[in-house]
């Protein structure tokens, strides 16, 4: 479930953003989901649940990819940051809360590319073969200069 985000960066000229999140399981990218766009806000409330159907024996070889975008009506949407989570690092025996860095897409492992922390929880239901994801919060965000003209914070 993706619940909400707080203190998102202003990506638009009106001082707001139109955020949404894309989710998929790698490497196949067959199961793709996208939250609804929440317009003109820096504190979107999504309250959306996404179920990924995966056999338990395949979880160890998959990666969850979260990508945050700002919707733009007349141009390409702005990619704000991304996070990849190898599912082998998650204990699916219980509901798990995890904090990770949201990174610039091109420098995922570079310490200087870290843009902040994201906290989320996961839960695997063996009976249905589904993974439930809940985005809880983002924090420790860094300011960035986009095109030399506007300052903003990157966050999920």
JOFEN-V957746 format. One record per pair of residues at least 4 apart in sequence whose C-alpha atoms are under 6 Angstrom apart, sorted by sequence separation. I is the first residue (numbers start at 1). J is the second residue. D is the distance in whole Angstrom. If there is no record, write none. Layout:
I,J,D + I,J,D
This chain:
12,16,5 + 25,29,5 + 125,129,6 + 146,150,6 + 10,15,5 + 12,17,6 + 24,29,6 + 72,77,5 + 103,108,6 + 125,130,5 + 145,150,6 + 10,16,5 + 11,17,5 + 38,44,6 + 71,77,5 + 107,113,6 + 124,130,6 + 145,151,5 + 10,17,5 + 24,31,6 + 70,77,6 + 124,131,4 + 144,151,6 + 24,32,5 + 70,78,5 + 123,131,6 + 144,152,5 + 23,32,6 + 69,78,5 + 104,113,6 + 123,132,5 + 143,152,5 + 23,33,5 + 69,79,5 + 103,113,6 + 122,132,6 + 143,153,5 + 22,33,6 + 69,80,5 + 103,114,5 + 122,133,5 + 142,153,6 + 22,34,4 + 68,80,5 + 103,115,5 + 121,133,6 + 141,153,6 + 21,34,6 + 68,81,5 + 102,115,6 + 121,134,5 + 21,35,5 + 67,81,6 + 102,116,5 + 120,134,5 + 20,35,6 + 67,82,4 + 101,116,5 + 102,117,6 + 120,135,4 + 66,82,6 + 101,117,4 + 120,136,5 + 20,37,5 + 66,83,5 + 100,117,5 + 101,118,6 + 119,136,5 + 19,37,6 + 65,83,6 + 100,118,5 + 119,137,5 + 19,38,6 + 65,84,4 + 83,102,5 + 99,118,5 + 118,137,6 + 18,38,5 + 64,84,6 + 82,102,6 + 99,119,4 + 118,138,4 + 18,39,4 + 64,85,5 + 82,103,5 + 98,119,5 + 117,138,5 + 18,40,5 + 63,85,5 + 81,103,5 + 98,120,5 + 117,139,5 + 17,40,5 + 63,86,4 + 81,104,5 + 82,105,6 + 97,120,5 + 98,121,6 + 116,139,6 + 117,140,6 + 16,40,5 + 17,41,6 + 63,87,5 + 81,105,6 + 97,121,4 + 116,140,5 + 16,41,5 + 17,42,6 + 62,87,6 + 96,121,5 + 116,141,4 + 16,42,6 + 96,122,5 + 115,141,5 + 60,87,6 + 95,122,6 + 115,142,5 + 59,87,6 + 60,88,4 + 95,123,5 + 92,123,6 + 92,124,5 + 8,42,4 + 7,42,5 + 7,43,6 + 26,62,6 + 6,43,5 + 26,63,5 + 5,43,5 + 25,63,6 + 5,44,6 + 25,64,5 + 4,44,6 + 4,45,4 + 24,65,5 + 3,45,6 + 4,46,5 + 23,65,6 + 3,46,5 + 23,66,5 + 3,47,4 + 22,66,6 + 2,47,6 + 22,67,5 + 2,48,5 + 21,67,6 + 1,48,5 + 21,68,5 + 1,49,4 + 1,50,6 + 20,69,6 + 19,69,6 + 19,70,5 + 18,70,5 + 18,71,5 + 55,129,6 + 80,154,6 + 54,129,5 + 53,129,5 + 53,130,5 + 52,130,5 + 51,130,6 + 52,131,5 + 51,131,6 + 51,132,5 + 68,156,6 + 1,133,5 + 2,134,5 + 3,135,6 + 5,137,6 + 1,134,4 + 2,135,5 + 10,152,6 + 9,152,5 + 9,153,4 + 9,154,6 + 8,155,6
